[in-house]
Amino acid sequence: MRPSEFLDILHVAEKLKDTPRHCTTSNRRRESVAEHSWRVSLMAMLLKKRVP
């Protein structure tokens, strides 16, 4: 991957921090797409050896 492509991906990821989801957290706060993506990524890392 070229450095410019890497930076393009990071710029898109940055925008996800300001993109609200339609769902709320358990505290009824609107969650951003970036927050949700982070949690799903963490879940995938924790479950990767349990789910083939």
PDBQT receptor file of N, H, CA, C and O in Angstrom, charges set to zero:
ATOM      1  N   MET A   1       0.860  -1.185   0.000  1.00  0.00    +0.000 N 
ATOM      2  CA  MET A   1       0.000   0.000   0.000  1.00  0.00    +0.000 C 
ATOM      3  C   MET A   1       0.900   1.241   0.000  1.00  0.00    +0.000 C 
ATOM      4  O   MET A   1       1.855   1.343   0.770  1.00  0.00    +0.000 OA
ATOM      5  N   ARG A   2       0.570   2.150  -0.864  1.00  0.00    +0.000 N 
ATOM      6  H   ARG A   2      -0.206   2.067  -1.489  1.00  0.00    +0.000 HD
ATOM      7  CA  ARG A   2       1.332   3.398  -0.931  1.00  0.00    +0.000 C 
ATOM      8  C   ARG A   2       0.984   4.274   0.277  1.00  0.00    +0.000 C 
ATOM      9  O   ARG A   2      -0.125   4.183   0.805  1.00  0.00    +0.000 OA
ATOM     10  N   PRO A   3       1.920   5.121   0.717  1.00  0.00    +0.000 N 
ATOM     11  CA  PRO A   3       1.648   6.004   1.860  1.00  0.00    +0.000 C 
ATOM     12  C   PRO A   3       0.404   6.874   1.666  1.00  0.00    +0.000 C 
ATOM     13  O   PRO A   3      -0.329   7.127   2.622  1.00  0.00    +0.000 OA
ATOM     14  N   SER A   4       0.166   7.329   0.447  1.00  0.00    +0.000 N 
ATOM     15  H   SER A   4       0.761   7.123  -0.329  1.00  0.00    +0.000 HD
ATOM     16  CA  SER A   4      -1.008   8.181   0.208  1.00  0.00    +0.000 C 
ATOM     17  C   SER A   4      -2.308   7.390   0.397  1.00  0.00    +0.000 C 
ATOM     18  O   SER A   4      -3.301   7.949   0.861  1.00  0.00    +0.000 OA
ATOM     19  N   GLU A   5      -2.316   6.110   0.046  1.00  0.00    +0.000 N 
ATOM     20  H   GLU A   5      -1.509   5.656  -0.331  1.00  0.00    +0.000 HD
ATOM     21  CA  GLU A   5      -3.501   5.266   0.246  1.00  0.00    +0.000 C 
ATOM     22  C   GLU A   5      -3.741   5.028   1.737  1.00  0.00    +0.000 C 
ATOM     23  O   GLU A   5      -4.883   5.027   2.197  1.00  0.00    +0.000 OA
ATOM     24  N   PHE A   6      -2.679   4.829   2.471  1.00  0.00    +0.000 N 
ATOM     25  H   PHE A   6      -1.751   4.829   2.098  1.00  0.00    +0.000 HD
ATOM     26  CA  PHE A   6      -2.769   4.658   3.919  1.00  0.00    +0.000 C 
ATOM     27  C   PHE A   6      -3.385   5.904   4.554  1.00  0.00    +0.000 C 
ATOM     28  O   PHE A   6      -4.267   5.803   5.407  1.00  0.00    +0.000 OA
ATOM     29  N   LEU A   7      -2.921   7.066   4.136  1.00  0.00    +0.000 N 
ATOM     30  H   LEU A   7      -2.205   7.148   3.443  1.00  0.00    +0.000 HD
ATOM     31  CA  LEU A   7      -3.457   8.321   4.669  1.00  0.00    +0.000 C 
ATOM     32  C   LEU A   7      -4.913   8.535   4.269  1.00  0.00    +0.000 C 
ATOM     33  O   LEU A   7      -5.695   9.069   5.054  1.00  0.00    +0.000 OA
ATOM     34  N   ASP A   8      -5.282   8.128   3.069  1.00  0.00    +0.000 N 
ATOM     35  H   ASP A   8      -4.647   7.693   2.431  1.00  0.00    +0.000 HD
ATOM     36  CA  ASP A   8      -6.682   8.233   2.633  1.00  0.00    +0.000 C 
ATOM     37  C   ASP A   8      -7.597   7.433   3.560  1.00  0.00    +0.000 C 
ATOM     38  O   ASP A   8      -8.666   7.905   3.949  1.00  0.00    +0.000 OA
ATOM     39  N   ILE A   9      -7.169   6.219   3.910  1.00  0.00    +0.000 N 
ATOM     40  H   ILE A   9      -6.301   5.835   3.595  1.00  0.00    +0.000 HD
ATOM     41  CA  ILE A   9      -7.958   5.384   4.817  1.00  0.00    +0.000 C 
ATOM     42  C   ILE A   9      -8.093   6.056   6.181  1.00  0.00    +0.000 C 
ATOM     43  O   ILE A   9      -9.174   6.058   6.770  1.00  0.00    +0.000 OA
ATOM     44  N   LEU A  10      -7.014   6.618   6.674  1.00  0.00    +0.000 N 
ATOM     45  H   LEU A  10      -6.136   6.616   6.196  1.00  0.00    +0.000 HD
ATOM     46  CA  LEU A  10      -7.057   7.295   7.980  1.00  0.00    +0.000 C 
ATOM     47  C   LEU A  10      -7.973   8.520   7.955  1.00  0.00    +0.000 C 
ATOM     48  O   LEU A  10      -8.630   8.814   8.953  1.00  0.00    +0.000 OA
ATOM     49  N   HIS A  11      -8.025   9.227   6.847  1.00  0.00    +0.000 N 
ATOM     50  H   HIS A  11      -7.491   8.989   6.036  1.00  0.00    +0.000 HD
ATOM     51  CA  HIS A  11      -8.916  10.385   6.731  1.00  0.00    +0.000 C 
ATOM     52  C   HIS A  11     -10.383   9.957   6.737  1.00  0.00    +0.000 C 
ATOM     53  O   HIS A  11     -11.222  10.629   7.337  1.00  0.00    +0.000 OA
ATOM     54  N   VAL A  12     -10.692   8.861   6.083  1.00  0.00    +0.000 N 
ATOM     55  H   VAL A  12     -10.010   8.315   5.596  1.00  0.00    +0.000 HD
ATOM     56  CA  VAL A  12     -12.057   8.339   6.103  1.00  0.00    +0.000 C 
ATOM     57  C   VAL A  12     -12.420   7.899   7.517  1.00  0.00    +0.000 C 
ATOM     58  O   VAL A  12     -13.520   8.180   7.994  1.00  0.00    +0.000 OA
ATOM     59  N   ALA A  13     -11.503   7.213   8.185  1.00  0.00    +0.000 N 
ATOM     60  H   ALA A  13     -10.610   6.984   7.798  1.00  0.00    +0.000 HD
ATOM     61  CA  ALA A  13     -11.749   6.761   9.560  1.00  0.00    +0.000 C 
ATOM     62  C   ALA A  13     -11.981   7.946  10.488  1.00  0.00    +0.000 C 
ATOM     63  O   ALA A  13     -12.808   7.863  11.396  1.00  0.00    +0.000 OA
ATOM     64  N   GLU A  14     -11.279   9.025  10.278  1.00  0.00    +0.000 N 
ATOM     65  H   GLU A  14     -10.607   9.092   9.540  1.00  0.00    +0.000 HD
ATOM     66  CA  GLU A  14     -11.452  10.236  11.094  1.00  0.00    +0.000 C 
ATOM     67  C   GLU A  14     -12.876  10.772  10.975  1.00  0.00    +0.000 C 
ATOM     68  O   GLU A  14     -13.459  11.207  11.968  1.00  0.00    +0.000 OA
ATOM     69  N   LYS A  15     -13.429  10.743   9.788  1.00  0.00    +0.000 N 
ATOM     70  H   LYS A  15     -12.955  10.389   8.982  1.00  0.00    +0.000 HD
ATOM     71  CA  LYS A  15     -14.792  11.245   9.573  1.00  0.00    +0.000 C 
ATOM     72  C   LYS A  15     -15.832  10.410  10.311  1.00  0.00    +0.000 C 
ATOM     73  O   LYS A  15     -16.898  10.916  10.660  1.00  0.00    +0.000 OA
ATOM     74  N   LEU A  16     -15.531   9.133  10.551  1.00  0.00    +0.000 N 
ATOM     75  H   LEU A  16     -14.664   8.722  10.268  1.00  0.00    +0.000 HD
ATOM     76  CA  LEU A  16     -16.478   8.264  11.239  1.00  0.00    +0.000 C 
ATOM     77  C   LEU A  16     -16.700   8.690  12.693  1.00  0.00    +0.000 C 
ATOM     78  O   LEU A  16     -17.725   8.356  13.288  1.00  0.00    +0.000 OA
ATOM     79  N   LYS A  17     -15.746   9.425  13.262  1.00  0.00    +0.000 N 
ATOM     80  H   LYS A  17     -14.913   9.696  12.779  1.00  0.00    +0.000 HD
ATOM     81  CA  LYS A  17     -15.912   9.907  14.635  1.00  0.00    +0.000 C 
ATOM     82  C   LYS A  17     -17.051  10.911  14.745  1.00  0.00    +0.000 C 
ATOM     83  O   LYS A  17     -17.653  11.048  15.810  1.00  0.00    +0.000 OA
ATOM     84  N   ASP A  18     -17.351  11.608  13.665  1.00  0.00    +0.000 N 
ATOM     85  H   ASP A  18     -16.861  11.497  12.800  1.00  0.00    +0.000 HD
ATOM     86  CA  ASP A  18     -18.406  12.621  13.667  1.00  0.00    +0.000 C 
ATOM     87  C   ASP A  18     -19.691  12.132  13.005  1.00  0.00    +0.000 C 
ATOM     88  O   ASP A  18     -20.628  12.909  12.819  1.00  0.00    +0.000 OA
ATOM     89  N   THR A  19     -19.738  10.857  12.652  1.00  0.00    +0.000 N 
ATOM     90  H   THR A  19     -18.977  10.226  12.803  1.00  0.00    +0.000 HD
ATOM     91  CA  THR A  19     -20.925  10.291  12.013  1.00  0.00    +0.000 C 
ATOM     92  C   THR A  19     -21.742   9.543  13.061  1.00  0.00    +0.000 C 
ATOM     93  O   THR A  19     -21.324   8.481  13.524  1.00  0.00    +0.000 OA
ATOM     94  N   PRO A  20     -22.901  10.079  13.442  1.00  0.00    +0.000 N 
ATOM     95  CA  PRO A  20     -23.696   9.413  14.485  1.00  0.00    +0.000 C 
ATOM     96  C   PRO A  20     -24.417   8.182  13.941  1.00  0.00    +0.000 C 
ATOM     97  O   PRO A  20     -24.795   8.127  12.770  1.00  0.00    +0.000 OA
ATOM     98  N   ARG A  21     -24.595   7.216  14.805  1.00  0.00    +0.000 N 
ATOM     99  H   ARG A  21     -24.288   7.260  15.756  1.00  0.00    +0.000 HD
ATOM    100  CA  ARG A  21     -25.392   6.040  14.469  1.00  0.00    +0.000 C 
ATOM    101  C   ARG A  21     -26.838   6.307  14.836  1.00  0.00    +0.000 C 
ATOM    102  O   ARG A  21     -27.132   7.239  15.584  1.00  0.00    +0.000 OA
ATOM    103  N   HIS A  22     -27.736   5.497  14.314  1.00  0.00    +0.000 N 
ATOM    104  H   HIS A  22     -27.497   4.740  13.706  1.00  0.00    +0.000 HD
ATOM    105  CA  HIS A  22     -29.155   5.666  14.635  1.00  0.00    +0.000 C 
ATOM    106  C   HIS A  22     -29.501   5.065  15.998  1.00  0.00    +0.000 C 
ATOM    107  O   HIS A  22     -30.550   5.366  16.567  1.00  0.00    +0.000 OA
ATOM    108  N   CYS A  23     -28.607   4.207  16.522  1.00  0.00    +0.000 N 
ATOM    109  H   CYS A  23     -27.755   3.962  16.061  1.00  0.00    +0.000 HD
ATOM    110  CA  CYS A  23     -28.843   3.566  17.823  1.00  0.00    +0.000 C 
ATOM    111  C   CYS A  23     -28.208   4.385  18.939  1.00  0.00    +0.000 C 
ATOM    112  O   CYS A  23     -27.419   5.297  18.692  1.00  0.00    +0.000 OA
ATOM    113  N   THR A  24     -28.570   4.041  20.173  1.00  0.00    +0.000 N 
ATOM    114  H   THR A  24     -29.212   3.300  20.373  1.00  0.00    +0.000 HD
ATOM    115  CA  THR A  24     -27.974   4.699  21.331  1.00  0.00    +0.000 C 
ATOM    116  C   THR A  24     -27.262   3.665  22.190  1.00  0.00    +0.000 C 
ATOM    117  O   THR A  24     -27.476   2.462  22.040  1.00  0.00    +0.000 OA
ATOM    118  N   THR A  25     -26.414   4.148  23.091  1.00  0.00    +0.000 N 
ATOM    119  H   THR A  25     -26.240   5.125  23.213  1.00  0.00    +0.000 HD
ATOM    120  CA  THR A  25     -25.727   3.270  24.029  1.00  0.00    +0.000 C 
ATOM    121  C   THR A  25     -26.700   2.877  25.137  1.00  0.00    +0.000 C 
ATOM    122  O   THR A  25     -27.849   3.317  25.159  1.00  0.00    +0.000 OA
ATOM    123  N   SER A  26     -26.221   2.047  26.049  1.00  0.00    +0.000 N 
ATOM    124  H   SER A  26     -25.287   1.689  26.031  1.00  0.00    +0.000 HD
ATOM    125  CA  SER A  26     -27.081   1.640  27.164  1.00  0.00    +0.000 C 
ATOM    126  C   SER A  26     -27.431   2.826  28.069  1.00  0.00    +0.000 C 
ATOM    127  O   SER A  26     -28.389   2.759  28.839  1.00  0.00    +0.000 OA
ATOM    128  N   ASN A  27     -26.660   3.902  27.977  1.00  0.00    +0.000 N 
ATOM    129  H   ASN A  27     -25.881   3.957  27.352  1.00  0.00    +0.000 HD
ATOM    130  CA  ASN A  27     -26.950   5.131  28.739  1.00  0.00    +0.000 C 
ATOM    131  C   ASN A  27     -27.766   6.130  27.925  1.00  0.00    +0.000 C 
ATOM    132  O   ASN A  27     -27.910   7.288  28.315  1.00  0.00    +0.000 OA
ATOM    133  N   ARG A  28     -28.301   5.673  26.791  1.00  0.00    +0.000 N 
ATOM    134  H   ARG A  28     -28.184   4.731  26.474  1.00  0.00    +0.000 HD
ATOM    135  CA  ARG A  28     -29.128   6.480  25.890  1.00  0.00    +0.000 C 
ATOM    136  C   ARG A  28     -28.374   7.644  25.227  1.00  0.00    +0.000 C 
ATOM    137  O   ARG A  28     -28.969   8.659  24.867  1.00  0.00    +0.000 OA
ATOM    138  N   ARG A  29     -27.069   7.475  25.077  1.00  0.00    +0.000 N 
ATOM    139  H   ARG A  29     -26.586   6.650  25.370  1.00  0.00    +0.000 HD
ATOM    140  CA  ARG A  29     -26.249   8.466  24.383  1.00  0.00    +0.000 C 
ATOM    141  C   ARG A  29     -26.073   8.013  22.946  1.00  0.00    +0.000 C 
ATOM    142  O   ARG A  29     -25.874   6.826  22.687  1.00  0.00    +0.000 OA
ATOM    143  N   ARG A  30     -26.145   8.946  22.012  1.00  0.00    +0.000 N 
ATOM    144  H   ARG A  30     -26.307   9.910  22.223  1.00  0.00    +0.000 HD
ATOM    145  CA  ARG A  30     -25.911   8.586  20.601  1.00  0.00    +0.000 C 
ATOM    146  C   ARG A  30     -24.448   8.238  20.421  1.00  0.00    +0.000 C 
ATOM    147  O   ARG A  30     -23.557   8.978  20.838  1.00  0.00    +0.000 OA
ATOM    148  N   GLU A  31     -24.222   7.113  19.802  1.00  0.00    +0.000 N 
ATOM    149  H   GLU A  31     -24.945   6.512  19.463  1.00  0.00    +0.000 HD
ATOM    150  CA  GLU A  31     -22.882   6.594  19.589  1.00  0.00    +0.000 C 
ATOM    151  C   GLU A  31     -22.431   6.946  18.168  1.00  0.00    +0.000 C 
ATOM    152  O   GLU A  31     -23.241   6.962  17.242  1.00  0.00    +0.000 OA
ATOM    153  N   SER A  32     -21.142   7.226  18.001  1.00  0.00    +0.000 N 
ATOM    154  H   SER A  32     -20.483   7.213  18.754  1.00  0.00    +0.000 HD
ATOM    155  CA  SER A  32     -20.630   7.481  16.659  1.00  0.00    +0.000 C 
ATOM    156  C   SER A  32     -20.319   6.147  15.972  1.00  0.00    +0.000 C 
ATOM    157  O   SER A  32     -20.192   5.111  16.626  1.00  0.00    +0.000 OA
ATOM    158  N   VAL A  33     -20.200   6.193  14.667  1.00  0.00    +0.000 N 
ATOM    159  H   VAL A  33     -20.303   7.034  14.136  1.00  0.00    +0.000 HD
ATOM    160  CA  VAL A  33     -19.839   4.998  13.902  1.00  0.00    +0.000 C 
ATOM    161  C   VAL A  33     -18.454   4.517  14.325  1.00  0.00    +0.000 C 
ATOM    162  O   VAL A  33     -18.214   3.311  14.384  1.00  0.00    +0.000 OA
ATOM    163  N   ALA A  34     -17.545   5.437  14.618  1.00  0.00    +0.000 N 
ATOM    164  H   ALA A  34     -17.740   6.417  14.569  1.00  0.00    +0.000 HD
ATOM    165  CA  ALA A  34     -16.191   5.060  15.032  1.00  0.00    +0.000 C 
ATOM    166  C   ALA A  34     -16.214   4.329  16.374  1.00  0.00    +0.000 C 
ATOM    167  O   ALA A  34     -15.501   3.342  16.555  1.00  0.00    +0.000 OA
ATOM    168  N   GLU A  35     -17.026   4.806  17.312  1.00  0.00    +0.000 N 
ATOM    169  H   GLU A  35     -17.606   5.608  17.165  1.00  0.00    +0.000 HD
ATOM    170  CA  GLU A  35     -17.123   4.125  18.607  1.00  0.00    +0.000 C 
ATOM    171  C   GLU A  35     -17.654   2.710  18.430  1.00  0.00    +0.000 C 
ATOM    172  O   GLU A  35     -17.132   1.764  19.020  1.00  0.00    +0.000 OA
ATOM    173  N   HIS A  36     -18.681   2.573  17.624  1.00  0.00    +0.000 N 
ATOM    174  H   HIS A  36     -19.105   3.341  17.145  1.00  0.00    +0.000 HD
ATOM    175  CA  HIS A  36     -19.267   1.258  17.379  1.00  0.00    +0.000 C 
ATOM    176  C   HIS A  36     -18.255   0.342  16.683  1.00  0.00    +0.000 C 
ATOM    177  O   HIS A  36     -18.124  -0.827  17.045  1.00  0.00    +0.000 OA
ATOM    178  N   SER A  37     -17.556   0.862  15.705  1.00  0.00    +0.000 N 
ATOM    179  H   SER A  37     -17.663   1.812  15.411  1.00  0.00    +0.000 HD
ATOM    180  CA  SER A  37     -16.573   0.068  14.970  1.00  0.00    +0.000 C 
ATOM    181  C   SER A  37     -15.448  -0.401  15.883  1.00  0.00    +0.000 C 
ATOM    182  O   SER A  37     -14.976  -1.532  15.769  1.00  0.00    +0.000 OA
ATOM    183  N   TRP A  38     -15.022   0.473  16.790  1.00  0.00    +0.000 N 
ATOM    184  H   TRP A  38     -15.406   1.392  16.883  1.00  0.00    +0.000 HD
ATOM    185  CA  TRP A  38     -13.971   0.108  17.737  1.00  0.00    +0.000 C 
ATOM    186  C   TRP A  38     -14.421  -1.063  18.600  1.00  0.00    +0.000 C 
ATOM    187  O   TRP A  38     -13.667  -2.014  18.804  1.00  0.00    +0.000 OA
ATOM    188  N   ARG A  39     -15.653  -0.996  19.109  1.00  0.00    +0.000 N 
ATOM    189  H   ARG A  39     -16.265  -0.223  18.943  1.00  0.00    +0.000 HD
ATOM    190  CA  ARG A  39     -16.179  -2.056  19.976  1.00  0.00    +0.000 C 
ATOM    191  C   ARG A  39     -16.327  -3.375  19.210  1.00  0.00    +0.000 C 
ATOM    192  O   ARG A  39     -15.991  -4.438  19.732  1.00  0.00    +0.000 OA
ATOM    193  N   VAL A  40     -16.823  -3.306  17.986  1.00  0.00    +0.000 N 
ATOM    194  H   VAL A  40     -17.096  -2.443  17.562  1.00  0.00    +0.000 HD
ATOM    195  CA  VAL A  40     -16.967  -4.516  17.179  1.00  0.00    +0.000 C 
ATOM    196  C   VAL A  40     -15.596  -5.118  16.860  1.00  0.00    +0.000 C 
ATOM    197  O   VAL A  40     -15.447  -6.340  16.859  1.00  0.00    +0.000 OA
ATOM    198  N   SER A  41     -14.600  -4.282  16.590  1.00  0.00    +0.000 N 
ATOM    199  H   SER A  41     -14.720  -3.290  16.591  1.00  0.00    +0.000 HD
ATOM    200  CA  SER A  41     -13.243  -4.769  16.326  1.00  0.00    +0.000 C 
ATOM    201  C   SER A  41     -12.658  -5.459  17.554  1.00  0.00    +0.000 C 
ATOM    202  O   SER A  41     -12.022  -6.507  17.438  1.00  0.00    +0.000 OA
ATOM    203  N   LEU A  42     -12.873  -4.876  18.719  1.00  0.00    +0.000 N 
ATOM    204  H   LEU A  42     -13.389  -4.025  18.813  1.00  0.00    +0.000 HD
ATOM    205  CA  LEU A  42     -12.400  -5.474  19.962  1.00  0.00    +0.000 C 
ATOM    206  C   LEU A  42     -13.071  -6.829  20.188  1.00  0.00    +0.000 C 
ATOM    207  O   LEU A  42     -12.416  -7.796  20.576  1.00  0.00    +0.000 OA
ATOM    208  N   MET A  43     -14.370  -6.891  19.945  1.00  0.00    +0.000 N 
ATOM    209  H   MET A  43     -14.903  -6.105  19.629  1.00  0.00    +0.000 HD
ATOM    210  CA  MET A  43     -15.109  -8.134  20.095  1.00  0.00    +0.000 C 
ATOM    211  C   MET A  43     -14.551  -9.209  19.148  1.00  0.00    +0.000 C 
ATOM    212  O   MET A  43     -14.385 -10.363  19.543  1.00  0.00    +0.000 OA
ATOM    213  N   ALA A  44     -14.268  -8.826  17.916  1.00  0.00    +0.000 N 
ATOM    214  H   ALA A  44     -14.403  -7.888  17.595  1.00  0.00    +0.000 HD
ATOM    215  CA  ALA A  44     -13.722  -9.771  16.940  1.00  0.00    +0.000 C 
ATOM    216  C   ALA A  44     -12.355 -10.278  17.380  1.00  0.00    +0.000 C 
ATOM    217  O   ALA A  44     -12.064 -11.466  17.237  1.00  0.00    +0.000 OA
ATOM    218  N   MET A  45     -11.525  -9.411  17.907  1.00  0.00    +0.000 N 
ATOM    219  H   MET A  45     -11.762  -8.446  18.024  1.00  0.00    +0.000 HD
ATOM    220  CA  MET A  45     -10.203  -9.837  18.366  1.00  0.00    +0.000 C 
ATOM    221  C   MET A  45     -10.322 -10.811  19.542  1.00  0.00    +0.000 C 
ATOM    222  O   MET A  45      -9.582 -11.793  19.611  1.00  0.00    +0.000 OA
ATOM    223  N   LEU A  46     -11.243 -10.544  20.458  1.00  0.00    +0.000 N 
ATOM    224  H   LEU A  46     -11.843  -9.747  20.401  1.00  0.00    +0.000 HD
ATOM    225  CA  LEU A  46     -11.420 -11.402  21.618  1.00  0.00    +0.000 C 
ATOM    226  C   LEU A  46     -12.006 -12.762  21.262  1.00  0.00    +0.000 C 
ATOM    227  O   LEU A  46     -11.728 -13.756  21.932  1.00  0.00    +0.000 OA
ATOM    228  N   LEU A  47     -12.821 -12.808  20.203  1.00  0.00    +0.000 N 
ATOM    229  H   LEU A  47     -13.047 -12.001  19.658  1.00  0.00    +0.000 HD
ATOM    230  CA  LEU A  47     -13.491 -14.059  19.826  1.00  0.00    +0.000 C 
ATOM    231  C   LEU A  47     -12.797 -14.830  18.705  1.00  0.00    +0.000 C 
ATOM    232  O   LEU A  47     -13.251 -15.916  18.344  1.00  0.00    +0.000 OA
ATOM    233  N   LYS A  48     -11.725 -14.307  18.154  1.00  0.00    +0.000 N 
ATOM    234  H   LYS A  48     -11.356 -13.425  18.447  1.00  0.00    +0.000 HD
ATOM    235  CA  LYS A  48     -11.142 -14.897  16.944  1.00  0.00    +0.000 C 
ATOM    236  C   LYS A  48     -10.719 -16.355  17.117  1.00  0.00    +0.000 C 
ATOM    237  O   LYS A  48     -10.756 -17.113  16.148  1.00  0.00    +0.000 OA
ATOM    238  N   LYS A  49     -10.318 -16.772  18.325  1.00  0.00    +0.000 N 
ATOM    239  H   LYS A  49     -10.288 -16.156  19.112  1.00  0.00    +0.000 HD
ATOM    240  CA  LYS A  49      -9.907 -18.168  18.514  1.00  0.00    +0.000 C 
ATOM    241  C   LYS A  49     -11.093 -19.076  18.837  1.00  0.00    +0.000 C 
ATOM    242  O   LYS A  49     -10.965 -20.299  18.777  1.00  0.00    +0.000 OA
ATOM    243  N   ARG A  50     -12.233 -18.499  19.177  1.00  0.00    +0.000 N 
ATOM    244  H   ARG A  50     -12.337 -17.506  19.226  1.00  0.00    +0.000 HD
ATOM    245  CA  ARG A  50     -13.403 -19.289  19.529  1.00  0.00    +0.000 C 
ATOM    246  C   ARG A  50     -14.339 -19.527  18.350  1.00  0.00    +0.000 C 
ATOM    247  O   ARG A  50     -15.089 -20.503  18.336  1.00  0.00    +0.000 OA
ATOM    248  N   VAL A  51     -14.295 -18.645  17.372  1.00  0.00    +0.000 N 
ATOM    249  H   VAL A  51     -13.686 -17.853  17.384  1.00  0.00    +0.000 HD
ATOM    250  CA  VAL A  51     -15.199 -18.766  16.227  1.00  0.00    +0.000 C 
ATOM    251  C   VAL A  51     -14.366 -19.077  14.981  1.00  0.00    +0.000 C 
ATOM    252  O   VAL A  51     -13.540 -18.263  14.567  1.00  0.00    +0.000 OA
ATOM    253  N   PRO A  52     -14.580 -20.243  14.390  1.00  0.00    +0.000 N 
ATOM    254  CA  PRO A  52     -13.757 -20.617  13.214  1.00  0.00    +0.000 C 
ATOM    255  C   PRO A  52     -14.072 -19.751  12.002  1.00  0.00    +0.000 C 
ATOM    256  O   PRO A  52     -13.474 -19.932  10.941  1.00  0.00    +0.000 OA
TER     257      PRO A  52
